[in-house]
Amino acid sequence: MMDEKTLSERIDTLEARLVHREREIEDLNEIVARQWQAIDDLTRRLGALGGRLQAVEDRADAPAGAEPPPPHY
């Protein structure tokens, strides 16, 4: 004869699983939120680097005479 759980035992088991799943969902939600913060930070940094690179390229494309003389002249 198989060992059958009582209704109360089955409910207790399901409640324990539910609590465990809720905790996992909360943990995953925190991980996703941190990842989005990192993505936002990296996006801002990439934009700033792109701007700096564009400025360097613009200076490189400028004619040589357009550059101001060094301060010791």
CHARMM-style PDB file with segment names, atoms N, HN, CA, C and O in Angstrom:
ATOM      1  N   MET     1       0.841  -1.179   0.000  1.00  0.00      PROA
ATOM      2  CA  MET     1       0.000   0.000   0.000  1.00  0.00      PROA
ATOM      3  C   MET     1       0.886   1.242   0.000  1.00  0.00      PROA
ATOM      4  O   MET     1       1.825   1.330   0.791  1.00  0.00      PROA
ATOM      5  N   MET     2       0.592   2.221  -0.897  1.00  0.00      PROA
ATOM      6  HN  MET     2      -0.171   2.149  -1.540  1.00  0.00      PROA
ATOM      7  CA  MET     2       1.387   3.435  -1.007  1.00  0.00      PROA
ATOM      8  C   MET     2       1.075   4.377   0.143  1.00  0.00      PROA
ATOM      9  O   MET     2      -0.049   4.446   0.640  1.00  0.00      PROA
ATOM     10  N   ASP     3       2.101   5.091   0.543  1.00  0.00      PROA
ATOM     11  HN  ASP     3       3.014   5.035   0.140  1.00  0.00      PROA
ATOM     12  CA  ASP     3       1.960   6.060   1.628  1.00  0.00      PROA
ATOM     13  C   ASP     3       1.325   7.329   1.067  1.00  0.00      PROA
ATOM     14  O   ASP     3       1.985   8.079   0.348  1.00  0.00      PROA
ATOM     15  N   GLU     4       0.103   7.572   1.371  1.00  0.00      PROA
ATOM     16  HN  GLU     4      -0.433   6.963   1.955  1.00  0.00      PROA
ATOM     17  CA  GLU     4      -0.601   8.749   0.855  1.00  0.00      PROA
ATOM     18  C   GLU     4      -0.539   9.871   1.874  1.00  0.00      PROA
ATOM     19  O   GLU     4      -0.694   9.660   3.076  1.00  0.00      PROA
ATOM     20  N   LYS     5      -0.306  11.076   1.357  1.00  0.00      PROA
ATOM     21  HN  LYS     5      -0.179  11.248   0.380  1.00  0.00      PROA
ATOM     22  CA  LYS     5      -0.261  12.236   2.237  1.00  0.00      PROA
ATOM     23  C   LYS     5      -1.669  12.716   2.527  1.00  0.00      PROA
ATOM     24  O   LYS     5      -2.580  12.597   1.708  1.00  0.00      PROA
ATOM     25  N   THR     6      -1.808  13.248   3.697  1.00  0.00      PROA
ATOM     26  HN  THR     6      -1.068  13.344   4.362  1.00  0.00      PROA
ATOM     27  CA  THR     6      -3.096  13.830   4.036  1.00  0.00      PROA
ATOM     28  C   THR     6      -3.233  15.157   3.315  1.00  0.00      PROA
ATOM     29  O   THR     6      -2.252  15.713   2.821  1.00  0.00      PROA
ATOM     30  N   LEU     7      -4.440  15.653   3.259  1.00  0.00      PROA
ATOM     31  HN  LEU     7      -5.237  15.201   3.661  1.00  0.00      PROA
ATOM     32  CA  LEU     7      -4.700  16.933   2.601  1.00  0.00      PROA
ATOM     33  C   LEU     7      -3.882  18.038   3.269  1.00  0.00      PROA
ATOM     34  O   LEU     7      -3.344  18.907   2.583  1.00  0.00      PROA
ATOM     35  N   SER     8      -3.787  18.012   4.569  1.00  0.00      PROA
ATOM     36  HN  SER     8      -4.224  17.306   5.125  1.00  0.00      PROA
ATOM     37  CA  SER     8      -3.024  19.012   5.313  1.00  0.00      PROA
ATOM     38  C   SER     8      -1.542  18.958   4.944  1.00  0.00      PROA
ATOM     39  O   SER     8      -0.904  19.996   4.771  1.00  0.00      PROA
ATOM     40  N   GLU     9      -1.000  17.754   4.826  1.00  0.00      PROA
ATOM     41  HN  GLU     9      -1.518  16.911   4.967  1.00  0.00      PROA
ATOM     42  CA  GLU     9       0.409  17.603   4.452  1.00  0.00      PROA
ATOM     43  C   GLU     9       0.654  18.108   3.032  1.00  0.00      PROA
ATOM     44  O   GLU     9       1.674  18.741   2.757  1.00  0.00      PROA
ATOM     45  N   ARG    10      -0.279  17.827   2.144  1.00  0.00      PROA
ATOM     46  HN  ARG    10      -1.107  17.314   2.367  1.00  0.00      PROA
ATOM     47  CA  ARG    10      -0.143  18.306   0.763  1.00  0.00      PROA
ATOM     48  C   ARG    10      -0.181  19.836   0.714  1.00  0.00      PROA
ATOM     49  O   ARG    10       0.592  20.457  -0.016  1.00  0.00      PROA
ATOM     50  N   ILE    11      -1.065  20.425   1.475  1.00  0.00      PROA
ATOM     51  HN  ILE    11      -1.693  19.921   2.068  1.00  0.00      PROA
ATOM     52  CA  ILE    11      -1.156  21.888   1.524  1.00  0.00      PROA
ATOM     53  C   ILE    11       0.125  22.477   2.097  1.00  0.00      PROA
ATOM     54  O   ILE    11       0.635  23.474   1.586  1.00  0.00      PROA
ATOM     55  N   ASP    12       0.645  21.866   3.155  1.00  0.00      PROA
ATOM     56  HN  ASP    12       0.230  21.057   3.570  1.00  0.00      PROA
ATOM     57  CA  ASP    12       1.904  22.340   3.758  1.00  0.00      PROA
ATOM     58  C   ASP    12       3.044  22.275   2.742  1.00  0.00      PROA
ATOM     59  O   ASP    12       3.855  23.196   2.647  1.00  0.00      PROA
ATOM     60  N   THR    13       3.096  21.182   1.988  1.00  0.00      PROA
ATOM     61  HN  THR    13       2.437  20.434   2.065  1.00  0.00      PROA
ATOM     62  CA  THR    13       4.139  21.030   0.973  1.00  0.00      PROA
ATOM     63  C   THR    13       4.005  22.108  -0.096  1.00  0.00      PROA
ATOM     64  O   THR    13       4.999  22.719  -0.491  1.00  0.00      PROA
ATOM     65  N   LEU    14       2.797  22.341  -0.560  1.00  0.00      PROA
ATOM     66  HN  LEU    14       1.990  21.845  -0.239  1.00  0.00      PROA
ATOM     67  CA  LEU    14       2.562  23.361  -1.582  1.00  0.00      PROA
ATOM     68  C   LEU    14       2.895  24.762  -1.066  1.00  0.00      PROA
ATOM     69  O   LEU    14       3.455  25.579  -1.797  1.00  0.00      PROA
ATOM     70  N   GLU    15       2.551  25.034   0.186  1.00  0.00      PROA
ATOM     71  HN  GLU    15       2.096  24.370   0.779  1.00  0.00      PROA
ATOM     72  CA  GLU    15       2.866  26.339   0.766  1.00  0.00      PROA
ATOM     73  C   GLU    15       4.376  26.540   0.867  1.00  0.00      PROA
ATOM     74  O   GLU    15       4.880  27.629   0.590  1.00  0.00      PROA
ATOM     75  N   ALA    16       5.086  25.510   1.257  1.00  0.00      PROA
ATOM     76  HN  ALA    16       4.677  24.625   1.482  1.00  0.00      PROA
ATOM     77  CA  ALA    16       6.545  25.609   1.353  1.00  0.00      PROA
ATOM     78  C   ALA    16       7.147  25.865  -0.025  1.00  0.00      PROA
ATOM     79  O   ALA    16       8.054  26.685  -0.167  1.00  0.00      PROA
ATOM     80  N   ARG    17       6.647  25.170  -1.030  1.00  0.00      PROA
ATOM     81  HN  ARG    17       5.910  24.504  -0.914  1.00  0.00      PROA
ATOM     82  CA  ARG    17       7.131  25.407  -2.399  1.00  0.00      PROA
ATOM     83  C   ARG    17       6.820  26.824  -2.853  1.00  0.00      PROA
ATOM     84  O   ARG    17       7.651  27.470  -3.490  1.00  0.00      PROA
ATOM     85  N   LEU    18       5.642  27.303  -2.534  1.00  0.00      PROA
ATOM     86  HN  LEU    18       4.966  26.777  -2.016  1.00  0.00      PROA
ATOM     87  CA  LEU    18       5.242  28.655  -2.916  1.00  0.00      PROA
ATOM     88  C   LEU    18       6.157  29.695  -2.281  1.00  0.00      PROA
ATOM     89  O   LEU    18       6.587  30.633  -2.953  1.00  0.00      PROA
ATOM     90  N   VAL    19       6.456  29.541  -1.012  1.00  0.00      PROA
ATOM     91  HN  VAL    19       6.107  28.779  -0.466  1.00  0.00      PROA
ATOM     92  CA  VAL    19       7.354  30.470  -0.327  1.00  0.00      PROA
ATOM     93  C   VAL    19       8.731  30.454  -0.986  1.00  0.00      PROA
ATOM     94  O   VAL    19       9.343  31.502  -1.194  1.00  0.00      PROA
ATOM     95  N   HSD    20       9.209  29.258  -1.311  1.00  0.00      PROA
ATOM     96  HN  HSD    20       8.713  28.406  -1.142  1.00  0.00      PROA
ATOM     97  CA  HSD    20      10.507  29.126  -1.962  1.00  0.00      PROA
ATOM     98  C   HSD    20      10.493  29.819  -3.325  1.00  0.00      PROA
ATOM     99  O   HSD    20      11.439  30.530  -3.665  1.00  0.00      PROA
ATOM    100  N   ARG    21       9.440  29.622  -4.102  1.00  0.00      PROA
ATOM    101  HN  ARG    21       8.672  29.045  -3.826  1.00  0.00      PROA
ATOM    102  CA  ARG    21       9.339  30.245  -5.430  1.00  0.00      PROA
ATOM    103  C   ARG    21       9.233  31.769  -5.318  1.00  0.00      PROA
ATOM    104  O   ARG    21       9.830  32.492  -6.116  1.00  0.00      PROA
ATOM    105  N   GLU    22       8.495  32.245  -4.355  1.00  0.00      PROA
ATOM    106  HN  GLU    22       8.010  31.658  -3.707  1.00  0.00      PROA
ATOM    107  CA  GLU    22       8.388  33.699  -4.163  1.00  0.00      PROA
ATOM    108  C   GLU    22       9.747  34.297  -3.838  1.00  0.00      PROA
ATOM    109  O   GLU    22      10.087  35.369  -4.339  1.00  0.00      PROA
ATOM    110  N   ARG    23      10.522  33.624  -3.011  1.00  0.00      PROA
ATOM    111  HN  ARG    23      10.245  32.753  -2.604  1.00  0.00      PROA
ATOM    112  CA  ARG    23      11.861  34.086  -2.672  1.00  0.00      PROA
ATOM    113  C   ARG    23      12.758  34.090  -3.910  1.00  0.00      PROA
ATOM    114  O   ARG    23      13.529  35.028  -4.115  1.00  0.00      PROA
ATOM    115  N   GLU    24      12.660  33.049  -4.731  1.00  0.00      PROA
ATOM    116  HN  GLU    24      12.034  32.287  -4.564  1.00  0.00      PROA
ATOM    117  CA  GLU    24      13.437  32.995  -5.973  1.00  0.00      PROA
ATOM    118  C   GLU    24      13.058  34.146  -6.906  1.00  0.00      PROA
ATOM    119  O   GLU    24      13.930  34.768  -7.512  1.00  0.00      PROA
ATOM    120  N   ILE    25      11.776  34.424  -7.018  1.00  0.00      PROA
ATOM    121  HN  ILE    25      11.068  33.918  -6.525  1.00  0.00      PROA
ATOM    122  CA  ILE    25      11.313  35.515  -7.883  1.00  0.00      PROA
ATOM    123  C   ILE    25      11.846  36.849  -7.383  1.00  0.00      PROA
ATOM    124  O   ILE    25      12.298  37.668  -8.183  1.00  0.00      PROA
ATOM    125  N   GLU    26      11.803  37.081  -6.091  1.00  0.00      PROA
ATOM    126  HN  GLU    26      11.436  36.416  -5.441  1.00  0.00      PROA
ATOM    127  CA  GLU    26      12.344  38.322  -5.521  1.00  0.00      PROA
ATOM    128  C   GLU    26      13.840  38.445  -5.806  1.00  0.00      PROA
ATOM    129  O   GLU    26      14.319  39.515  -6.181  1.00  0.00      PROA
ATOM    130  N   ASP    27      14.569  37.355  -5.630  1.00  0.00      PROA
ATOM    131  HN  ASP    27      14.180  36.485  -5.327  1.00  0.00      PROA
ATOM    132  CA  ASP    27      16.020  37.362  -5.902  1.00  0.00      PROA
ATOM    133  C   ASP    27      16.290  37.671  -7.372  1.00  0.00      PROA
ATOM    134  O   ASP    27      17.154  38.488  -7.692  1.00  0.00      PROA
ATOM    135  N   LEU    28      15.558  37.022  -8.254  1.00  0.00      PROA
ATOM    136  HN  LEU    28      14.856  36.358  -7.994  1.00  0.00      PROA
ATOM    137  CA  LEU    28      15.740  37.255  -9.681  1.00  0.00      PROA
ATOM    138  C   LEU    28      15.378  38.691 -10.057  1.00  0.00      PROA
ATOM    139  O   LEU    28      16.042  39.302 -10.894  1.00  0.00      PROA
ATOM    140  N   ASN    29      14.341  39.220  -9.446  1.00  0.00      PROA
ATOM    141  HN  ASN    29      13.802  38.724  -8.765  1.00  0.00      PROA
ATOM    142  CA  ASN    29      13.938  40.598  -9.709  1.00  0.00      PROA
ATOM    143  C   ASN    29      15.050  41.572  -9.308  1.00  0.00      PROA
ATOM    144  O   ASN    29      15.327  42.532 -10.027  1.00  0.00      PROA
ATOM    145  N   GLU    30      15.678  41.325  -8.171  1.00  0.00      PROA
ATOM    146  HN  GLU    30      15.454  40.545  -7.587  1.00  0.00      PROA
ATOM    147  CA  GLU    30      16.793  42.168  -7.733  1.00  0.00      PROA
ATOM    148  C   GLU    30      17.966  42.075  -8.711  1.00  0.00      PROA
ATOM    149  O   GLU    30      18.602  43.083  -9.019  1.00  0.00      PROA
ATOM    150  N   ILE    31      18.244  40.880  -9.189  1.00  0.00      PROA
ATOM    151  HN  ILE    31      17.726  40.062  -8.939  1.00  0.00      PROA
ATOM    152  CA  ILE    31      19.337  40.698 -10.153  1.00  0.00      PROA
ATOM    153  C   ILE    31      19.042  41.464 -11.438  1.00  0.00      PROA
ATOM    154  O   ILE    31      19.918  42.147 -11.970  1.00  0.00      PROA
ATOM    155  N   VAL    32      17.825  41.355 -11.931  1.00  0.00      PROA
ATOM    156  HN  VAL    32      17.114  40.800 -11.499  1.00  0.00      PROA
ATOM    157  CA  VAL    32      17.445  42.056 -13.165  1.00  0.00      PROA
ATOM    158  C   VAL    32      17.540  43.568 -12.963  1.00  0.00      PROA
ATOM    159  O   VAL    32      18.010  44.279 -13.851  1.00  0.00      PROA
ATOM    160  N   ALA    33      17.104  44.063 -11.813  1.00  0.00      PROA
ATOM    161  HN  ALA    33      16.722  43.485 -11.092  1.00  0.00      PROA
ATOM    162  CA  ALA    33      17.178  45.506 -11.543  1.00  0.00      PROA
ATOM    163  C   ALA    33      18.636  45.975 -11.532  1.00  0.00      PROA
ATOM    164  O   ALA    33      18.946  47.030 -12.085  1.00  0.00      PROA
ATOM    165  N   ARG    34      19.529  45.206 -10.912  1.00  0.00      PROA
ATOM    166  HN  ARG    34      19.277  44.349 -10.463  1.00  0.00      PROA
ATOM    167  CA  ARG    34      20.952  45.571 -10.904  1.00  0.00      PROA
ATOM    168  C   ARG    34      21.536  45.533 -12.318  1.00  0.00      PROA
ATOM    169  O   ARG    34      22.355  46.378 -12.679  1.00  0.00      PROA
ATOM    170  N   GLN    35      21.117  44.564 -13.102  1.00  0.00      PROA
ATOM    171  HN  GLN    35      20.452  43.877 -12.809  1.00  0.00      PROA
ATOM    172  CA  GLN    35      21.617  44.480 -14.479  1.00  0.00      PROA
ATOM    173  C   GLN    35      21.157  45.686 -15.292  1.00  0.00      PROA
ATOM    174  O   GLN    35      21.931  46.229 -16.081  1.00  0.00      PROA
ATOM    175  N   TRP    36      19.918  46.109 -15.112  1.00  0.00      PROA
ATOM    176  HN  TRP    36      19.289  45.668 -14.471  1.00  0.00      PROA
ATOM    177  CA  TRP    36      19.444  47.298 -15.836  1.00  0.00      PROA
ATOM    178  C   TRP    36      20.212  48.539 -15.415  1.00  0.00      PROA
ATOM    179  O   TRP    36      20.512  49.395 -16.246  1.00  0.00      PROA
ATOM    180  N   GLN    37      20.533  48.642 -14.130  1.00  0.00      PROA
ATOM    181  HN  GLN    37      20.289  47.946 -13.454  1.00  0.00      PROA
ATOM    182  CA  GLN    37      21.341  49.782 -13.672  1.00  0.00      PROA
ATOM    183  C   GLN    37      22.709  49.751 -14.337  1.00  0.00      PROA
ATOM    184  O   GLN    37      23.214  50.786 -14.771  1.00  0.00      PROA
ATOM    185  N   ALA    38      23.307  48.572 -14.417  1.00  0.00      PROA
ATOM    186  HN  ALA    38      22.896  47.731 -14.064  1.00  0.00      PROA
ATOM    187  CA  ALA    38      24.622  48.444 -15.062  1.00  0.00      PROA
ATOM    188  C   ALA    38      24.521  48.787 -16.543  1.00  0.00      PROA
ATOM    189  O   ALA    38      25.399  49.461 -17.081  1.00  0.00      PROA
ATOM    190  N   ILE    39      23.465  48.332 -17.207  1.00  0.00      PROA
ATOM    191  HN  ILE    39      22.751  47.784 -16.769  1.00  0.00      PROA
ATOM    192  CA  ILE    39      23.278  48.636 -18.624  1.00  0.00      PROA
ATOM    193  C   ILE    39      23.115  50.140 -18.816  1.00  0.00      PROA
ATOM    194  O   ILE    39      23.710  50.714 -19.728  1.00  0.00      PROA
ATOM    195  N   ASP    40      22.319  50.783 -17.969  1.00  0.00      PROA
ATOM    196  HN  ASP    40      21.836  50.317 -17.228  1.00  0.00      PROA
ATOM    197  CA  ASP    40      22.146  52.239 -18.069  1.00  0.00      PROA
ATOM    198  C   ASP    40      23.474  52.969 -17.881  1.00  0.00      PROA
ATOM    199  O   ASP    40      23.783  53.908 -18.614  1.00  0.00      PROA
ATOM    200  N   ASP    41      24.258  52.532 -16.894  1.00  0.00      PROA
ATOM    201  HN  ASP    41      24.007  51.769 -16.298  1.00  0.00      PROA
ATOM    202  CA  ASP    41      25.560  53.147 -16.645  1.00  0.00      PROA
ATOM    203  C   ASP    41      26.484  52.966 -17.845  1.00  0.00      PROA
ATOM    204  O   ASP    41      27.140  53.913 -18.280  1.00  0.00      PROA
ATOM    205  N   LEU    42      26.531  51.759 -18.374  1.00  0.00      PROA
ATOM    206  HN  LEU    42      25.998  50.990 -18.021  1.00  0.00      PROA
ATOM    207  CA  LEU    42      27.385  51.493 -19.528  1.00  0.00      PROA
ATOM    208  C   LEU    42      26.923  52.276 -20.757  1.00  0.00      PROA
ATOM    209  O   LEU    42      27.752  52.731 -21.546  1.00  0.00      PROA
ATOM    210  N   THR    43      25.628  52.435 -20.924  1.00  0.00      PROA
ATOM    211  HN  THR    43      24.955  52.066 -20.284  1.00  0.00      PROA
ATOM    212  CA  THR    43      25.101  53.213 -22.046  1.00  0.00      PROA
ATOM    213  C   THR    43      25.526  54.670 -21.932  1.00  0.00      PROA
ATOM    214  O   THR    43      25.929  55.278 -22.924  1.00  0.00      PROA
ATOM    215  N   ARG    44      25.440  55.234 -20.728  1.00  0.00      PROA
ATOM    216  HN  ARG    44      25.113  54.740 -19.922  1.00  0.00      PROA
ATOM    217  CA  ARG    44      25.888  56.622 -20.519  1.00  0.00      PROA
ATOM    218  C   ARG    44      27.387  56.758 -20.784  1.00  0.00      PROA
ATOM    219  O   ARG    44      27.825  57.708 -21.432  1.00  0.00      PROA
ATOM    220  N   ARG    45      28.163  55.811 -20.284  1.00  0.00      PROA
ATOM    221  HN  ARG    45      27.807  55.038 -19.757  1.00  0.00      PROA
ATOM    222  CA  ARG    45      29.617  55.869 -20.495  1.00  0.00      PROA
ATOM    223  C   ARG    45      29.968  55.751 -21.975  1.00  0.00      PROA
ATOM    224  O   ARG    45      30.850  56.453 -22.471  1.00  0.00      PROA
ATOM    225  N   LEU    46      29.273  54.861 -22.674  1.00  0.00      PROA
ATOM    226  HN  LEU    46      28.556  54.291 -22.272  1.00  0.00      PROA
ATOM    227  CA  LEU    46      29.520  54.688 -24.097  1.00  0.00      PROA
ATOM    228  C   LEU    46      29.175  55.970 -24.855  1.00  0.00      PROA
ATOM    229  O   LEU    46      29.894  56.365 -25.773  1.00  0.00      PROA
ATOM    230  N   GLY    47      28.085  56.609 -24.473  1.00  0.00      PROA
ATOM    231  HN  GLY    47      27.501  56.288 -23.727  1.00  0.00      PROA
ATOM    232  CA  GLY    47      27.725  57.876 -25.103  1.00  0.00      PROA
ATOM    233  C   GLY    47      28.783  58.940 -24.866  1.00  0.00      PROA
ATOM    234  O   GLY    47      29.130  59.683 -25.784  1.00  0.00      PROA
ATOM    235  N   ALA    48      29.297  59.021 -23.650  1.00  0.00      PROA
ATOM    236  HN  ALA    48      29.015  58.417 -22.905  1.00  0.00      PROA
ATOM    237  CA  ALA    48      30.342  59.996 -23.333  1.00  0.00      PROA
ATOM    238  C   ALA    48      31.620  59.700 -24.119  1.00  0.00      PROA
ATOM    239  O   ALA    48      32.261  60.615 -24.637  1.00  0.00      PROA
ATOM    240  N   LEU    49      31.983  58.437 -24.204  1.00  0.00      PROA
ATOM    241  HN  LEU    49      31.463  57.694 -23.783  1.00  0.00      PROA
ATOM    242  CA  LEU    49      33.175  58.066 -24.969  1.00  0.00      PROA
ATOM    243  C   LEU    49      32.983  58.365 -26.454  1.00  0.00      PROA
ATOM    244  O   LEU    49      33.917  58.795 -27.131  1.00  0.00      PROA
ATOM    245  N   GLY    50      31.783  58.137 -26.952  1.00  0.00      PROA
ATOM    246  HN  GLY    50      31.024  57.788 -26.402  1.00  0.00      PROA
ATOM    247  CA  GLY    50      31.491  58.456 -28.347  1.00  0.00      PROA
ATOM    248  C   GLY    50      31.655  59.935 -28.616  1.00  0.00      PROA
ATOM    249  O   GLY    50      32.192  60.334 -29.649  1.00  0.00      PROA
ATOM    250  N   GLY    51      31.183  60.759 -27.670  1.00  0.00      PROA
ATOM    251  HN  GLY    51      30.746  60.436 -26.830  1.00  0.00      PROA
ATOM    252  CA  GLY    51      31.350  62.203 -27.806  1.00  0.00      PROA
ATOM    253  C   GLY    51      32.808  62.617 -27.787  1.00  0.00      PROA
ATOM    254  O   GLY    51      33.231  63.470 -28.567  1.00  0.00      PROA
ATOM    255  N   ARG    52      33.571  62.012 -26.897  1.00  0.00      PROA
ATOM    256  HN  ARG    52      33.227  61.319 -26.264  1.00  0.00      PROA
ATOM    257  CA  ARG    52      35.010  62.330 -26.832  1.00  0.00      PROA
ATOM    258  C   ARG    52      35.729  61.887 -28.101  1.00  0.00      PROA
ATOM    259  O   ARG    52      36.592  62.600 -28.613  1.00  0.00      PROA
ATOM    260  N   LEU    53      35.374  60.720 -28.600  1.00  0.00      PROA
ATOM    261  HN  LEU    53      34.673  60.141 -28.184  1.00  0.00      PROA
ATOM    262  CA  LEU    53      35.987  60.229 -29.829  1.00  0.00      PROA
ATOM    263  C   LEU    53      35.653  61.148 -31.001  1.00  0.00      PROA
ATOM    264  O   LEU    53      36.517  61.444 -31.826  1.00  0.00      PROA
ATOM    265  N   GLN    54      34.408  61.597 -31.074  1.00  0.00      PROA
ATOM    266  HN  GLN    54      33.706  61.357 -30.404  1.00  0.00      PROA
ATOM    267  CA  GLN    54      34.010  62.504 -32.144  1.00  0.00      PROA
ATOM    268  C   GLN    54      34.797  63.805 -32.073  1.00  0.00      PROA
ATOM    269  O   GLN    54      35.193  64.349 -33.104  1.00  0.00      PROA
ATOM    270  N   ALA    55      35.027  64.309 -30.858  1.00  0.00      PROA
ATOM    271  HN  ALA    55      34.705  63.868 -30.021  1.00  0.00      PROA
ATOM    272  CA  ALA    55      35.801  65.544 -30.689  1.00  0.00      PROA
ATOM    273  C   ALA    55      37.240  65.345 -31.168  1.00  0.00      PROA
ATOM    274  O   ALA    55      37.804  66.224 -31.820  1.00  0.00      PROA
ATOM    275  N   VAL    56      37.829  64.201 -30.848  1.00  0.00      PROA
ATOM    276  HN  VAL    56      37.371  63.487 -30.319  1.00  0.00      PROA
ATOM    277  CA  VAL    56      39.197  63.910 -31.291  1.00  0.00      PROA
ATOM    278  C   VAL    56      39.223  63.809 -32.809  1.00  0.00      PROA
ATOM    279  O   VAL    56      40.122  64.356 -33.448  1.00  0.00      PROA
ATOM    280  N   GLU    57      38.253  63.120 -33.393  1.00  0.00      PROA
ATOM    281  HN  GLU    57      37.522  62.676 -32.874  1.00  0.00      PROA
ATOM    282  CA  GLU    57      38.202  63.002 -34.857  1.00  0.00      PROA
ATOM    283  C   GLU    57      38.020  64.369 -35.518  1.00  0.00      PROA
ATOM    284  O   GLU    57      38.626  64.645 -36.554  1.00  0.00      PROA
ATOM    285  N   ASP    58      37.195  65.213 -34.928  1.00  0.00      PROA
ATOM    286  HN  ASP    58      36.702  64.989 -34.087  1.00  0.00      PROA
ATOM    287  CA  ASP    58      36.983  66.553 -35.481  1.00  0.00      PROA
ATOM    288  C   ASP    58      38.278  67.360 -35.458  1.00  0.00      PROA
ATOM    289  O   ASP    58      38.578  68.083 -36.408  1.00  0.00      PROA
ATOM    290  N   ARG    59      39.043  67.239 -34.378  1.00  0.00      PROA
ATOM    291  HN  ARG    59      38.799  66.652 -33.606  1.00  0.00      PROA
ATOM    292  CA  ARG    59      40.318  67.958 -34.289  1.00  0.00      PROA
ATOM    293  C   ARG    59      41.324  67.404 -35.298  1.00  0.00      PROA
ATOM    294  O   ARG    59      42.115  68.157 -35.867  1.00  0.00      PROA
ATOM    295  N   ALA    60      41.294  66.096 -35.518  1.00  0.00      PROA
ATOM    296  HN  ALA    60      40.652  65.485 -35.055  1.00  0.00      PROA
ATOM    297  CA  ALA    60      42.224  65.474 -36.457  1.00  0.00      PROA
ATOM    298  C   ALA    60      41.908  65.887 -37.891  1.00  0.00      PROA
ATOM    299  O   ALA    60      42.812  65.982 -38.721  1.00  0.00      PROA
ATOM    300  N   ASP    61      40.639  66.132 -38.187  1.00  0.00      PROA
ATOM    301  HN  ASP    61      39.905  66.054 -37.513  1.00  0.00      PROA
ATOM    302  CA  ASP    61      40.227  66.529 -39.527  1.00  0.00      PROA
ATOM    303  C   ASP    61      40.444  68.012 -39.789  1.00  0.00      PROA
ATOM    304  O   ASP    61      40.406  68.441 -40.942  1.00  0.00      PROA
ATOM    305  N   ALA    62      40.671  68.798 -38.750  1.00  0.00      PROA
ATOM    306  HN  ALA    62      40.702  68.449 -37.814  1.00  0.00      PROA
ATOM    307  CA  ALA    62      40.844  70.246 -38.908  1.00  0.00      PROA
ATOM    308  C   ALA    62      42.195  70.531 -39.576  1.00  0.00      PROA
ATOM    309  O   ALA    62      43.155  69.787 -39.380  1.00  0.00      PROA
ATOM    310  N   PRO    63      42.263  71.601 -40.358  1.00  0.00      PROA
ATOM    311  CA  PRO    63      43.553  71.965 -40.964  1.00  0.00      PROA
ATOM    312  C   PRO    63      44.596  72.276 -39.899  1.00  0.00      PROA
ATOM    313  O   PRO    63      44.266  72.721 -38.800  1.00  0.00      PROA
ATOM    314  N   ALA    64      45.862  72.037 -40.240  1.00  0.00      PROA
ATOM    315  HN  ALA    64      46.130  71.676 -41.133  1.00  0.00      PROA
ATOM    316  CA  ALA    64      46.953  72.201 -39.275  1.00  0.00      PROA
ATOM    317  C   ALA    64      47.052  73.633 -38.779  1.00  0.00      PROA
ATOM    318  O   ALA    64      47.386  73.849 -37.614  1.00  0.00      PROA
ATOM    319  N   GLY    65      46.774  74.611 -39.617  1.00  0.00      PROA
ATOM    320  HN  GLY    65      46.503  74.436 -40.564  1.00  0.00      PROA
ATOM    321  CA  GLY    65      46.868  76.012 -39.211  1.00  0.00      PROA
ATOM    322  C   GLY    65      45.796  76.438 -38.226  1.00  0.00      PROA
ATOM    323  O   GLY    65      45.924  77.477 -37.579  1.00  0.00      PROA
ATOM    324  N   ALA    66      44.744  75.648 -38.105  1.00  0.00      PROA
ATOM    325  HN  ALA    66      44.640  74.803 -38.630  1.00  0.00      PROA
ATOM    326  CA  ALA    66      43.654  76.015 -37.216  1.00  0.00      PROA
ATOM    327  C   ALA    66      43.985  75.731 -35.761  1.00  0.00      PROA
ATOM    328  O   ALA    66      43.293  76.207 -34.861  1.00  0.00      PROA
ATOM    329  N   GLU    67      45.023  74.970 -35.527  1.00  0.00      PROA
ATOM    330  HN  GLU    67      45.585  74.583 -36.257  1.00  0.00      PROA
ATOM    331  CA  GLU    67      45.401  74.634 -34.153  1.00  0.00      PROA
ATOM    332  C   GLU    67      46.127  75.821 -33.544  1.00  0.00      PROA
ATOM    333  O   GLU    67      47.021  76.387 -34.172  1.00  0.00      PROA
ATOM    334  N   PRO    68      45.755  76.206 -32.330  1.00  0.00      PROA
ATOM    335  CA  PRO    68      46.433  77.347 -31.691  1.00  0.00      PROA
ATOM    336  C   PRO    68      47.901  77.005 -31.379  1.00  0.00      PROA
ATOM    337  O   PRO    68      48.237  75.842 -31.156  1.00  0.00      PROA
ATOM    338  N   PRO    69      48.751  78.010 -31.367  1.00  0.00      PROA
ATOM    339  CA  PRO    69      50.162  77.737 -31.077  1.00  0.00      PROA
ATOM    340  C   PRO    69      50.340  77.309 -29.619  1.00  0.00      PROA
ATOM    341  O   PRO    69      49.512  77.636 -28.769  1.00  0.00      PROA
ATOM    342  N   PRO    70      51.409  76.584 -29.334  1.00  0.00      PROA
ATOM    343  CA  PRO    70      51.674  76.172 -27.948  1.00  0.00      PROA
ATOM    344  C   PRO    70      51.870  77.419 -27.071  1.00  0.00      PROA
ATOM    345  O   PRO    70      52.206  78.485 -27.587  1.00  0.00      PROA
ATOM    346  N   PRO    71      51.669  77.299 -25.777  1.00  0.00      PROA
ATOM    347  CA  PRO    71      51.733  78.456 -24.871  1.00  0.00      PROA
ATOM    348  C   PRO    71      53.118  79.101 -24.783  1.00  0.00      PROA
ATOM    349  O   PRO    71      53.205  80.257 -24.367  1.00  0.00      PROA
ATOM    350  N   HSD    72      54.193  78.424 -25.149  1.00  0.00      PROA
ATOM    351  HN  HSD    72      54.123  77.486 -25.486  1.00  0.00      PROA
ATOM    352  CA  HSD    72      55.519  79.020 -24.986  1.00  0.00      PROA
ATOM    353  C   HSD    72      55.879  79.946 -26.147  1.00  0.00      PROA
ATOM    354  O   HSD    72      56.979  80.499 -26.137  1.00  0.00      PROA
ATOM    355  N   TYR    73      55.011  80.150 -27.156  1.00  0.00      PROA
ATOM    356  HN  TYR    73      54.117  79.701 -27.164  1.00  0.00      PROA
ATOM    357  CA  TYR    73      55.294  81.088 -28.240  1.00  0.00      PROA
ATOM    358  C   TYR    73      54.770  82.453 -27.941  1.00  0.00      PROA
ATOM    359  OT1 TYR    73      54.925  83.365 -28.753  1.00  0.00      PROA
TER     360      TYR     73
END
